[in-house]
Amino acid sequence: MIHVIATIELAPGTREKFLAEFRKNMPKVHAEQGCVEYAPAIDATTDLPVQSKVGPDKVVIVEKWASLDALRAHMKAPHMAEYGARVKDYVRGRDIKILSPA
């Protein structure tokens, strides 16, 4: 199992446009062999003092893949290149963590 936590920094005010494109691509990713989980997340509204917020111009993508080979195939998938072209004007930076269960 491979876990991916990708924090995407966006141009100010473009989060909803980015999420609309992301959601259009989700069914294609979910259909990929080895995809266990793939979904966007934003700050939850809570009153918990321990919460560290990502902010209004970031989205965190939570992914799980059956194997590293499945993740590699995902990264090369044609629909990911098409999606990347559609969101390139929104994305300002990425922080991608690729993790193994401990």
MMTF fields as JSON, N, C-alpha, C and O atoms, coordinates in Angstrom:
{
  "mmtfVersion": "1.0.0",
  "mmtfProducer": "UNKNOWN",
  "numBonds": 407,
  "numAtoms": 408,
  "numGroups": 102,
  "numChains": 1,
  "numModels": 1,
  "chainsPerModel": [1],
  "groupsPerChain": [102],
  "chainIdList": ["A"],
  "bondAtomList": [4, 2, 8, 6, 12, 10, 16, 14, 20, 18, 24, 22, 28, 26, 32, 30, 36, 34, 40, 38, 44, 42, 48, 46, 52, 50, 56, 54, 60, 58, 64, 62, 68, 66, 72, 70, 76, 74, 80, 78, 84, 82, 88, 86, 92, 90, 96, 94, 100, 98, 104, 102, 108, 106, 112, 110, 116, 114, 120, 118, 124, 122, 128, 126, 132, 130, 136, 134, 140, 138, 144, 142, 148, 146, 152, 150, 156, 154, 160, 158, 164, 162, 168, 166, 172, 170, 176, 174, 180, 178, 184, 182, 188, 186, 192, 190, 196, 194, 200, 198, 204, 202, 208, 206, 212, 210, 216, 214, 220, 218, 224, 222, 228, 226, 232, 230, 236, 234, 240, 238, 244, 242, 248, 246, 252, 250, 256, 254, 260, 258, 264, 262, 268, 266, 272, 270, 276, 274, 280, 278, 284, 282, 288, 286, 292, 290, 296, 294, 300, 298, 304, 302, 308, 306, 312, 310, 316, 314, 320, 318, 324, 322, 328, 326, 332, 330, 336, 334, 340, 338, 344, 342, 348, 346, 352, 350, 356, 354, 360, 358, 364, 362, 368, 366, 372, 370, 376, 374, 380, 378, 384, 382, 388, 386, 392, 390, 396, 394, 400, 398, 404, 402],
  "bondOrderList": [1, 1, 1, 1, 1, 1, 1, 1, 1, 1, 1, 1, 1, 1, 1, 1, 1, 1, 1, 1, 1, 1, 1, 1, 1, 1, 1, 1, 1, 1, 1, 1, 1, 1, 1, 1, 1, 1, 1, 1, 1, 1, 1, 1, 1, 1, 1, 1, 1, 1, 1, 1, 1, 1, 1, 1, 1, 1, 1, 1, 1, 1, 1, 1, 1, 1, 1, 1, 1, 1, 1, 1, 1, 1, 1, 1, 1, 1, 1, 1, 1, 1, 1, 1, 1, 1, 1, 1, 1, 1, 1, 1, 1, 1, 1, 1, 1, 1, 1, 1, 1],
  "groupList": [{"groupName": "MET", "atomNameList": ["N", "CA", "C", "O"], "elementList": ["N", "C", "C", "O"], "formalChargeList": [0, 0, 0, 0], "bondAtomList": [1, 0, 2, 1, 3, 2], "bondOrderList": [1, 1, 2], "singleLetterCode": "M", "chemCompType": "L-PEPTIDE LINKING"}, {"groupName": "ILE", "atomNameList": ["N", "CA", "C", "O"], "elementList": ["N", "C", "C", "O"], "formalChargeList": [0, 0, 0, 0], "bondAtomList": [1, 0, 2, 1, 3, 2], "bondOrderList": [1, 1, 2], "singleLetterCode": "I", "chemCompType": "L-PEPTIDE LINKING"}, {"groupName": "HIS", "atomNameList": ["N", "CA", "C", "O"], "elementList": ["N", "C", "C", "O"], "formalChargeList": [0, 0, 0, 0], "bondAtomList": [1, 0, 2, 1, 3, 2], "bondOrderList": [1, 1, 2], "singleLetterCode": "H", "chemCompType": "L-PEPTIDE LINKING"}, {"groupName": "VAL", "atomNameList": ["N", "CA", "C", "O"], "elementList": ["N", "C", "C", "O"], "formalChargeList": [0, 0, 0, 0], "bondAtomList": [1, 0, 2, 1, 3, 2], "bondOrderList": [1, 1, 2], "singleLetterCode": "V", "chemCompType": "L-PEPTIDE LINKING"}, {"groupName": "ALA", "atomNameList": ["N", "CA", "C", "O"], "elementList": ["N", "C", "C", "O"], "formalChargeList": [0, 0, 0, 0], "bondAtomList": [1, 0, 2, 1, 3, 2], "bondOrderList": [1, 1, 2], "singleLetterCode": "A", "chemCompType": "L-PEPTIDE LINKING"}, {"groupName": "THR", "atomNameList": ["N", "CA", "C", "O"], "elementList": ["N", "C", "C", "O"], "formalChargeList": [0, 0, 0, 0], "bondAtomList": [1, 0, 2, 1, 3, 2], "bondOrderList": [1, 1, 2], "singleLetterCode": "T", "chemCompType": "L-PEPTIDE LINKING"}, {"groupName": "GLU", "atomNameList": ["N", "CA", "C", "O"], "elementList": ["N", "C", "C", "O"], "formalChargeList": [0, 0, 0, 0], "bondAtomList": [1, 0, 2, 1, 3, 2], "bondOrderList": [1, 1, 2], "singleLetterCode": "E", "chemCompType": "L-PEPTIDE LINKING"}, {"groupName": "LEU", "atomNameList": ["N", "CA", "C", "O"], "elementList": ["N", "C", "C", "O"], "formalChargeList": [0, 0, 0, 0], "bondAtomList": [1, 0, 2, 1, 3, 2], "bondOrderList": [1, 1, 2], "singleLetterCode": "L", "chemCompType": "L-PEPTIDE LINKING"}, {"groupName": "PRO", "atomNameList": ["N", "CA", "C", "O"], "elementList": ["N", "C", "C", "O"], "formalChargeList": [0, 0, 0, 0], "bondAtomList": [1, 0, 2, 1, 3, 2], "bondOrderList": [1, 1, 2], "singleLetterCode": "P", "chemCompType": "L-PEPTIDE LINKING"}, {"groupName": "GLY", "atomNameList": ["N", "CA", "C", "O"], "elementList": ["N", "C", "C", "O"], "formalChargeList": [0, 0, 0, 0], "bondAtomList": [1, 0, 2, 1, 3, 2], "bondOrderList": [1, 1, 2], "singleLetterCode": "G", "chemCompType": "PEPTIDE LINKING"}, {"groupName": "ARG", "atomNameList": ["N", "CA", "C", "O"], "elementList": ["N", "C", "C", "O"], "formalChargeList": [0, 0, 0, 0], "bondAtomList": [1, 0, 2, 1, 3, 2], "bondOrderList": [1, 1, 2], "singleLetterCode": "R", "chemCompType": "L-PEPTIDE LINKING"}, {"groupName": "LYS", "atomNameList": ["N", "CA", "C", "O"], "elementList": ["N", "C", "C", "O"], "formalChargeList": [0, 0, 0, 0], "bondAtomList": [1, 0, 2, 1, 3, 2], "bondOrderList": [1, 1, 2], "singleLetterCode": "K", "chemCompType": "L-PEPTIDE LINKING"}, {"groupName": "PHE", "atomNameList": ["N", "CA", "C", "O"], "elementList": ["N", "C", "C", "O"], "formalChargeList": [0, 0, 0, 0], "bondAtomList": [1, 0, 2, 1, 3, 2], "bondOrderList": [1, 1, 2], "singleLetterCode": "F", "chemCompType": "L-PEPTIDE LINKING"}, {"groupName": "ASN", "atomNameList": ["N", "CA", "C", "O"], "elementList": ["N", "C", "C", "O"], "formalChargeList": [0, 0, 0, 0], "bondAtomList": [1, 0, 2, 1, 3, 2], "bondOrderList": [1, 1, 2], "singleLetterCode": "N", "chemCompType": "L-PEPTIDE LINKING"}, {"groupName": "GLN", "atomNameList": ["N", "CA", "C", "O"], "elementList": ["N", "C", "C", "O"], "formalChargeList": [0, 0, 0, 0], "bondAtomList": [1, 0, 2, 1, 3, 2], "bondOrderList": [1, 1, 2], "singleLetterCode": "Q", "chemCompType": "L-PEPTIDE LINKING"}, {"groupName": "CYS", "atomNameList": ["N", "CA", "C", "O"], "elementList": ["N", "C", "C", "O"], "formalChargeList": [0, 0, 0, 0], "bondAtomList": [1, 0, 2, 1, 3, 2], "bondOrderList": [1, 1, 2], "singleLetterCode": "C", "chemCompType": "L-PEPTIDE LINKING"}, {"groupName": "TYR", "atomNameList": ["N", "CA", "C", "O"], "elementList": ["N", "C", "C", "O"], "formalChargeList": [0, 0, 0, 0], "bondAtomList": [1, 0, 2, 1, 3, 2], "bondOrderList": [1, 1, 2], "singleLetterCode": "Y", "chemCompType": "L-PEPTIDE LINKING"}, {"groupName": "ASP", "atomNameList": ["N", "CA", "C", "O"], "elementList": ["N", "C", "C", "O"], "formalChargeList": [0, 0, 0, 0], "bondAtomList": [1, 0, 2, 1, 3, 2], "bondOrderList": [1, 1, 2], "singleLetterCode": "D", "chemCompType": "L-PEPTIDE LINKING"}, {"groupName": "SER", "atomNameList": ["N", "CA", "C", "O"], "elementList": ["N", "C", "C", "O"], "formalChargeList": [0, 0, 0, 0], "bondAtomList": [1, 0, 2, 1, 3, 2], "bondOrderList": [1, 1, 2], "singleLetterCode": "S", "chemCompType": "L-PEPTIDE LINKING"}, {"groupName": "TRP", "atomNameList": ["N", "CA", "C", "O"], "elementList": ["N", "C", "C", "O"], "formalChargeList": [0, 0, 0, 0], "bondAtomList": [1, 0, 2, 1, 3, 2], "bondOrderList": [1, 1, 2], "singleLetterCode": "W", "chemCompType": "L-PEPTIDE LINKING"}],
  "groupTypeList": [0, 1, 2, 3, 1, 4, 5, 1, 6, 7, 4, 8, 9, 5, 10, 6, 11, 12, 7, 4, 6, 12, 10, 11, 13, 0, 8, 11, 3, 2, 4, 6, 14, 9, 15, 3, 6, 16, 4, 8, 4, 1, 17, 4, 5, 5, 17, 7, 8, 3, 14, 18, 11, 3, 9, 8, 17, 11, 3, 3, 1, 3, 6, 11, 19, 4, 18, 7, 17, 4, 7, 10, 4, 2, 0, 11, 4, 8, 2, 0, 4, 6, 16, 9, 4, 10, 3, 11, 17, 16, 3, 10, 9, 10, 17, 1, 11, 1, 7, 18, 8, 4],
  "groupIdList": [1, 2, 3, 4, 5, 6, 7, 8, 9, 10, 11, 12, 13, 14, 15, 16, 17, 18, 19, 20, 21, 22, 23, 24, 25, 26, 27, 28, 29, 30, 31, 32, 33, 34, 35, 36, 37, 38, 39, 40, 41, 42, 43, 44, 45, 46, 47, 48, 49, 50, 51, 52, 53, 54, 55, 56, 57, 58, 59, 60, 61, 62, 63, 64, 65, 66, 67, 68, 69, 70, 71, 72, 73, 74, 75, 76, 77, 78, 79, 80, 81, 82, 83, 84, 85, 86, 87, 88, 89, 90, 91, 92, 93, 94, 95, 96, 97, 98, 99, 100, 101, 102],
  "secStructList": [7, 3, 3, 3, 3, 3, 3, 3, 3, 3, 7, 6, 6, 7, 2, 2, 2, 2, 2, 2, 2, 2, 2, 2, 2, 2, 2, 2, 2, 2, 6, 1, 6, 6, 3, 3, 3, 3, 3, 3, 3, 7, 7, 7, 7, 7, 7, 7, 6, 6, 7, 7, 7, 7, 7, 6, 6, 3, 3, 3, 3, 3, 3, 3, 3, 1, 7, 2, 2, 2, 2, 2, 2, 2, 2, 2, 7, 2, 2, 2, 2, 2, 2, 2, 2, 2, 2, 6, 6, 6, 3, 3, 3, 3, 3, 3, 3, 3, 3, 7, 7, 7],
  "xCoordList": [0.854, 0.0, 0.895, 1.886, 0.53, 1.219, 0.21, -0.903, 0.607, -0.215, 0.414, 1.635, -0.425, 0.06, -0.754, -1.985, -0.05, -0.672, -0.083, 1.085, -0.894, -0.436, -1.129, -2.353, -0.346, -0.892, -0.639, 0.502, -1.728, -1.654, -1.915, -2.973, -0.947, -1.105, -1.681, -1.187, -2.726, -3.457, -3.341, -3.076, -3.542, -3.63, -4.818, -5.845, -4.69, -5.783, -7.12, -7.21, -8.145, -9.5, -9.838, -10.903, -8.961, -9.222, -9.581, -9.709, -9.743, -9.965, -11.205, -11.137, -12.311, -13.531, -13.38, -13.886, -12.692, -12.449, -11.55, -11.795, -10.506, -9.626, -10.407, -10.277, -11.215, -11.984, -12.977, -13.211, -13.553, -14.478, -13.75, -14.277, -12.551, -11.76, -11.306, -11.312, -10.917, -10.48, -11.619, -11.414, -12.799, -13.947, -14.323, -14.788, -14.128, -14.383, -13.437, -13.812, -12.228, -11.211, -11.304, -10.778, -11.957, -11.996, -12.505, -11.89, -13.583, -14.054, -13.009, -12.916, -12.231, -11.181, -10.09, -9.582, -9.737, -8.713, -9.246, -8.54, -10.479, -11.068, -11.127, -11.098, -11.21, -11.262, -9.878, -9.782, -8.829, -7.481, -7.23, -7.681, -6.5, -6.13, -5.233, -4.243, -5.583, -4.774, -5.182, -4.617, -6.16, -6.623, -7.522, -8.553, -7.124, -7.905, -8.684, -9.844, -8.039, -8.666, -8.031, -6.824, -8.862, -8.378, -9.444, -10.496, -9.175, -10.195, -9.542, -8.494, -10.183, -9.695, -10.237, -11.284, -9.507, -9.949, -9.549, -8.517, -10.402, -10.123, -10.324, -10.754, -10.014, -10.149, -11.563, -12.536, -11.67, -12.945, -13.206, -12.275, -14.457, -14.826, -14.964, -15.892, -14.038, -14.061, -13.711, -13.28, -13.907, -13.457, -12.291, -12.005, -11.621, -10.528, -9.249, -8.798, -8.668, -7.478, -6.24, -5.269, -6.247, -5.081, -5.03, -4.026, -6.103, -6.177, -5.191, -5.131, -4.432, -3.559, -4.174, -4.199, -4.663, -5.412, -4.481, -3.399, -4.931, -4.164, -4.476, -3.646, -5.648, -5.999, -6.879, -7.088, -7.401, -8.383, -7.805, -8.556, -6.483, -5.871, -5.041, -4.066, -5.457, -4.797, -5.847, -6.923, -5.508, -6.316, -5.365, -4.247, -5.805, -5.019, -5.675, -6.868, -4.883, -5.367, -4.903, -3.711, -5.855, -5.558, -5.711, -6.776, -4.626, -4.616, -4.105, -3.269, -4.62, -4.075, -4.008, -4.946, -2.886, -2.65, -2.232, -1.553, -2.639, -2.334, -0.833, -0.333, -0.114, 1.322, 1.996, 1.34, 3.306, 4.075, 3.914, 3.882, 3.814, 3.593, 2.26, 2.171, 1.225, -0.074, 0.046, -0.535, 0.799, 1.014, 1.789, 1.46, 2.805, 3.572, 2.677, 2.759, 1.826, 0.913, -0.047, -0.34, -0.532, -1.426, -0.739, -1.339, 0.501, 1.221, 1.441, 1.626, 1.423, 1.63, 0.325, 0.347, -0.798, -2.089, -2.409, -2.201, -2.907, -3.243, -4.231, -4.105, -5.207, -6.176, -5.527, -6.029, -4.412, -3.721, -3.001, -2.945, -2.455, -1.826, -2.874, -2.634, -4.028, -5.111, -5.593, -5.798, -5.771, -6.192, -5.144, -5.489, -3.875, -2.8, -2.833, -2.594, -3.125, -3.219, -4.392, -4.308, -5.493, -6.676, -6.486, -7.108, -5.644, -5.501, -4.194, -3.951, -3.358, -2.03, -2.071, -1.171, -3.085, -3.151, -3.582, -3.438, -4.103, -4.532, -3.435, -3.371, -2.575, -1.598, -0.356, 0.244, 0.019, 1.209, 2.333, 3.5, 1.982, 3.005, 2.411, 1.198, 3.281, 2.856, 3.832, 5.037, 3.308, 4.114, 3.552, 2.452, 4.291, 3.779, 4.573, 5.793, 3.863, 4.458, 4.003, 2.805, 4.947, 4.658, 5.125, 6.306, 4.168, 4.423, 4.059, 3.219, 4.701, 4.359, 3.774, 4.17, 2.834, 2.322, 3.477, 4.389, 3.421, 4.48, 4.11, 4.879],
  "yCoordList": [-1.184, 0.0, 1.24, 1.311, 2.193, 3.483, 4.576, 4.591, 5.478, 6.632, 7.877, 8.034, 8.747, 10.008, 11.129, 11.092, 12.122, 13.342, 14.481, 14.836, 15.042, 16.104, 17.408, 17.514, 18.386, 19.71, 20.595, 20.81, 21.101, 21.904, 23.365, 23.706, 24.214, 25.656, 26.26, 26.012, 27.053, 27.603, 29.116, 29.788, 29.632, 31.079, 31.568, 30.893, 32.719, 33.223, 33.244, 33.702, 32.74, 32.782, 31.732, 31.809, 30.743, 29.762, 28.37, 27.428, 28.224, 26.896, 26.209, 25.021, 26.888, 26.245, 25.819, 24.767, 26.622, 26.243, 25.005, 24.085, 24.993, 23.83, 22.584, 21.531, 22.703, 21.554, 21.038, 19.833, 21.93, 21.501, 20.622, 19.591, 21.022, 20.218, 18.917, 17.866, 18.984, 17.78, 16.762, 15.58, 17.22, 16.308, 15.686, 14.548, 16.413, 15.849, 14.684, 13.731, 14.761, 13.746, 12.551, 11.478, 12.725, 11.676, 10.324, 9.31, 10.245, 8.927, 8.163, 6.94, 8.875, 8.224, 7.667, 6.569, 8.431, 7.964, 6.788, 5.798, 6.888, 5.786, 4.496, 3.408, 4.597, 3.418, 2.8, 1.696, 3.496, 2.978, 1.755, 1.683, 0.797, -0.389, 0.033, 0.738, -0.399, -0.108, 1.126, 1.402, 1.882, 3.057, 2.593, 1.958, 2.914, 2.573, 3.802, 3.698, 4.945, 6.197, 7.357, 7.369, 8.335, 9.518, 10.59, 10.52, 11.587, 12.602, 13.894, 13.866, 15.028, 16.31, 16.571, 16.052, 17.382, 17.792, 19.25, 19.722, 19.938, 21.326, 21.42, 20.459, 22.57, 22.753, 22.453, 22.96, 21.636, 21.416, 22.604, 23.193, 22.941, 23.995, 23.359, 22.592, 23.687, 23.125, 24.207, 25.303, 23.874, 24.754, 24.117, 24.497, 23.152, 22.441, 23.278, 23.65, 23.574, 24.429, 23.771, 24.467, 22.465, 21.786, 21.86, 21.489, 22.336, 22.352, 23.356, 24.515, 22.886, 23.734, 23.802, 22.803, 24.955, 25.081, 25.221, 25.801, 24.671, 24.813, 26.131, 26.647, 26.678, 27.98, 27.903, 26.825, 29.06, 29.109, 28.875, 28.641, 28.933, 28.785, 27.509, 27.447, 26.489, 25.185, 24.085, 24.247, 22.961, 21.752, 20.61, 20.56, 19.701, 18.519, 17.327, 17.075, 16.611, 15.417, 14.21, 14.044, 13.374, 12.168, 10.973, 10.739, 10.228, 9.101, 7.841, 7.903, 6.711, 5.409, 4.57, 4.538, 3.898, 3.056, 1.675, 1.533, 0.66, -0.724, -1.005, -1.856, -0.281, -0.515, 0.719, 1.628, 0.722, 1.798, 1.758, 2.804, 0.562, 0.447, 1.071, 1.699, 0.905, 1.524, 3.047, 3.727, 3.579, 5.026, 5.502, 6.535, 4.759, 5.132, 5.176, 6.113, 4.166, 4.128, 5.316, 5.917, 5.649, 6.809, 8.084, 8.89, 8.253, 9.472, 9.599, 10.706, 8.47, 8.47, 8.398, 8.431, 8.302, 8.129, 9.345, 10.481, 9.119, 10.234, 11.221, 12.427, 10.73, 11.655, 12.562, 13.656, 12.125, 12.997, 14.13, 15.251, 13.845, 14.905, 15.92, 17.127, 15.425, 16.323, 17.18, 18.386, 16.552, 17.271, 18.326, 19.463, 17.946, 18.892, 20.125, 21.238, 19.931, 21.071, 21.981, 23.201, 21.373, 22.173, 22.982, 24.033, 22.517, 23.218, 24.001, 24.634, 23.964, 24.575, 26.056, 26.537, 26.78, 28.201, 28.464, 29.584, 27.457, 27.601, 27.225, 27.78, 26.288, 25.707, 26.585, 26.96, 26.906, 27.7, 26.862, 27.254, 25.72, 24.874, 23.577, 23.459, 22.606, 21.293, 20.824, 21.054, 20.174, 19.473, 18.068, 17.862, 17.097, 15.735, 14.813, 14.699, 14.157, 13.18, 11.793, 11.554, 10.886, 9.511, 8.652, 8.632, 7.942, 7.267, 5.791, 5.363, 5.025, 3.618, 3.472, 4.2, 2.542, 2.308, 1.899, 1.18, 2.359, 2.047, 0.82, 0.405],
  "zCoordList": [0.0, 0.0, 0.0, 0.727, -0.815, -0.888, -0.556, -1.082, 0.312, 0.667, 0.037, 0.036, -0.492, -1.043, -0.412, -0.404, 0.114, 0.625, -0.198, -0.038, -1.069, -1.965, -1.593, -1.671, -1.194, -0.898, -2.112, -2.522, -2.674, -3.888, -3.527, -2.999, -3.817, -3.602, -4.869, -5.969, -4.707, -5.846, -5.923, -4.925, -7.107, -7.284, -6.454, -6.392, -5.824, -4.992, -5.738, -6.877, -5.067, -5.596, -6.639, -7.252, -6.866, -7.926, -7.386, -8.169, -6.091, -5.521, -6.082, -6.399, -6.215, -6.715, -8.174, -8.564, -8.982, -10.38, -10.434, -11.213, -9.597, -9.531, -9.119, -9.744, -8.07, -7.58, -8.628, -8.719, -9.406, -10.461, -11.476, -11.894, -11.87, -12.814, -12.163, -12.803, -10.907, -10.184, -10.136, -10.41, -9.792, -9.672, -11.021, -11.064, -12.11, -13.441, -13.728, -14.412, -13.213, -13.467, -12.508, -12.807, -11.379, -10.35, -10.85, -10.521, -11.619, -12.061, -12.88, -12.781, -13.679, -14.467, -13.549, -13.775, -12.517, -11.575, -10.764, -10.571, -10.291, -9.518, -10.327, -9.751, -11.646, -12.515, -12.767, -13.303, -12.39, -12.611, -11.733, -10.59, -12.299, -11.524, -10.367, -10.564, -9.165, -7.989, -7.214, -6.156, -7.721, -6.975, -5.836, -6.063, -4.62, -3.432, -2.951, -2.554, -2.992, -2.547, -3.297, -3.539, -3.664, -4.373, -4.215, -4.85, -3.365, -3.093, -2.594, -1.948, -2.907, -2.395, -0.995, -0.61, -0.247, 1.086, 1.316, 0.839, 2.061, 2.457, 3.964, 4.6, 4.526, 5.966, 6.446, 5.888, 7.472, 8.145, 9.068, 9.616, 9.231, 10.173, 11.551, 11.806, 12.423, 13.77, 14.78, 14.421, 16.046, 17.121, 17.879, 19.014, 17.254, 17.904, 17.854, 16.771, 19.003, 19.027, 18.417, 18.118, 18.227, 17.661, 16.136, 15.528, 15.522, 14.07, 13.466, 13.875, 12.496, 11.7, 10.31, 9.592, 9.935, 8.675, 7.473, 7.565, 6.34, 5.105, 4.414, 3.665, 4.651, 4.103, 2.871, 2.315, 2.441, 1.356, -0.034, -0.981, -0.17, -1.484, -1.604, -2.353, -0.842, -0.923, -0.884, -0.309, -1.509, -1.479, -1.148, -1.661, -0.298, 0.022, -0.671, -0.507, -1.437, -2.123, -1.31, -1.054, -0.91, -0.137, -1.072, -1.643, -1.214, -2.146, -1.452, -0.551, -1.887, -1.51, -2.775, -3.571, -2.943, -4.113, -3.645, -2.628, -4.389, -4.023, -4.066, -3.33, -4.939, -5.079, -5.673, -6.18, -5.594, -6.216, -7.735, -8.383, -8.301, -9.747, -10.157, -11.213, -9.333, -9.623, -9.607, -10.453, -8.648, -8.582, -9.808, -10.393, -10.191, -11.385, -12.625, -13.419, -12.787, -13.925, -13.885, -14.919, -12.703, -12.538, -13.025, -13.735, -12.644, -12.996, -14.507, -15.012, -15.234, -16.678, -17.474, -18.704, -16.784, -17.465, -18.343, -17.918, -19.551, -20.446, -19.828, -20.037, -19.073, -18.477, -17.441, -17.183, -16.837, -15.884, -16.609, -16.106, -17.78, -18.577, -19.034, -19.004, -19.452, -19.873, -18.703, -18.849, -17.552, -16.346, -15.977, -15.656, -16.025, -15.699, -16.582, -16.114, -17.845, -18.768, -18.41, -18.552, -17.942, -17.595, -16.309, -16.154, -15.387, -14.1, -13.975, -12.948, -14.999, -14.885, -14.513, -13.824, -14.951, -14.633, -13.191, -12.701, -12.51, -11.124, -10.131, -9.034, -10.514, -9.59, -9.493, -10.501, -8.243, -7.975, -7.369, -7.414, -6.807, -6.206, -5.688, -5.515, -5.443, -4.944, -3.878, -3.981, -2.865, -1.869, -1.807, -1.294, -2.324, -2.436, -1.535, -1.654, -0.632, 0.281, -0.186, -0.342, -0.406, -0.768, 0.397, 0.745, 0.991, 2.263, 2.225, 1.434, 3.085, 3.302, 4.695, 5.605, 4.885, 6.238, 7.167, 6.76, 8.389, 9.355, 10.185, 11.052]
}
